[in-house]
Amino acid sequence: MYKLYYAPGSAAMAPQVILNAIGAKHELILVDDDKREQKSAAYMALNPHGRVPTLVYDGANVMYESAAICLFLTERHPEAGLAPAVDHPDRGLFLQWMAYQTNTLQEALMHYWHGEYFIDGVDQQAQLSAKAEQRCDEMFGFLDGVLARSGPYLCGKNFYACDIFLAMLARWTRKMEKPAIRHAQIKRIVQHCLALPAYAKMLKDQGIEQAA
Ligand SMILES: N[C@@H](CCC(=O)N[C@@H](CS)C(=O)NCC(=O)O)C(=O)O
């Protein structure tokens, strides 16, 4: 039994899709952003950074960081086929794309959404956000090229959790002038994910939509 603390549209999206896909029994616990619940003492005791998602497993074990939760769940439930086994030829690329997305692309998205975490001043934050938007488009363009050259999925012919992660990050560009789905291959990955019952259920349960 798992408990996933989430907020709609947050980095909990991918872990939630994976919980659905593996068919694991789980409880979803809303951390209400509007009420600043992620900064409540009770939640900070689970996740001292006051961010979502957080996963509780096997009673009292707690972990956070979206990409880590995805890796943990896919490895715990290999039958779902959402991660290549340690000795599978796709393994290196799979880890590469998970790390690239969470270290680099997700961080650039953070600069876009939350300039105030990085710099003081409204004008400076707007400048940072604009630069981050440009960087995000370059990165999605780069991934689009990878998918065009060696797809259909990030690791080649097999679909994995890194593709689900990509669809989640693509949604975070929806307010940009150049949203990620302007890139044909990114759009195709998002469309593929939207057609998965596990992804559709996550959107429905979170009460959000995603365009493709
Ligand atoms: N690196 C973390 C980032 C999580 C994160 O930034 N979550 C956002 C929502 S997408 C959040 O909780 N923000 C609240 C805040 O920063 O106060 C992860 O991937 O889990």
Ligand as a Chemical Component Dictionary entry (heavy atoms), coordinates in Angstrom:
data_LIG
# 
_chem_comp.id                   LIG 
_chem_comp.type                 NON-POLYMER 
_chem_comp.pdbx_formal_charge   0 
_chem_comp.three_letter_code    LIG 
# 
loop_
_chem_comp_atom.comp_id 
_chem_comp_atom.atom_id 
_chem_comp_atom.alt_atom_id 
_chem_comp_atom.type_symbol 
_chem_comp_atom.charge 
_chem_comp_atom.model_Cartn_x 
_chem_comp_atom.model_Cartn_y 
_chem_comp_atom.model_Cartn_z 
_chem_comp_atom.pdbx_ordinal 
LIG N1  N1  N 0 12.686 18.288 -7.270 1  
LIG C1  C1  C 0 11.363 18.130 -6.733 2  
LIG C2  C2  C 0 10.574 19.395 -7.035 3  
LIG C3  C3  C 0 9.188  19.305 -6.517 4  
LIG C4  C4  C 0 8.480  20.633 -6.679 5  
LIG O1  O1  O 0 9.081  21.670 -6.956 6  
LIG N2  N2  N 0 7.170  20.604 -6.489 7  
LIG C5  C5  C 0 6.434  21.819 -6.604 8  
LIG C6  C6  C 0 5.150  21.549 -7.356 9  
LIG S1  S1  S 0 5.524  21.005 -8.992 10 
LIG C7  C7  C 0 6.084  22.311 -5.224 11 
LIG O2  O2  O 0 5.710  21.549 -4.367 12 
LIG N3  N3  N 0 6.241  23.604 -5.025 13 
LIG C8  C8  C 0 5.882  24.221 -3.804 14 
LIG C9  C9  C 0 6.952  25.138 -3.329 15 
LIG O3  O3  O 0 8.022  25.201 -3.937 16 
LIG O4  O4  O 0 6.693  25.818 -2.325 17 
LIG C10 C10 C 0 10.700 16.910 -7.351 18 
LIG O5  O5  O 0 10.938 16.645 -8.522 19 
LIG O6  O6  O 0 9.935  16.224 -6.653 20 
# 
loop_
_chem_comp_bond.comp_id 
_chem_comp_bond.atom_id_1 
_chem_comp_bond.atom_id_2 
_chem_comp_bond.value_order 
_chem_comp_bond.pdbx_ordinal 
LIG N1  C1  SING 1  
LIG C1  C2  SING 2  
LIG C1  C10 SING 3  
LIG C2  C3  SING 4  
LIG C3  C4  SING 5  
LIG C4  O1  DOUB 6  
LIG C4  N2  SING 7  
LIG N2  C5  SING 8  
LIG C5  C6  SING 9  
LIG C5  C7  SING 10 
LIG C6  S1  SING 11 
LIG C7  O2  DOUB 12 
LIG C7  N3  SING 13 
LIG N3  C8  SING 14 
LIG C8  C9  SING 15 
LIG C9  O3  DOUB 16 
LIG C9  O4  SING 17 
LIG C10 O5  DOUB 18 
LIG C10 O6  SING 19 
# 
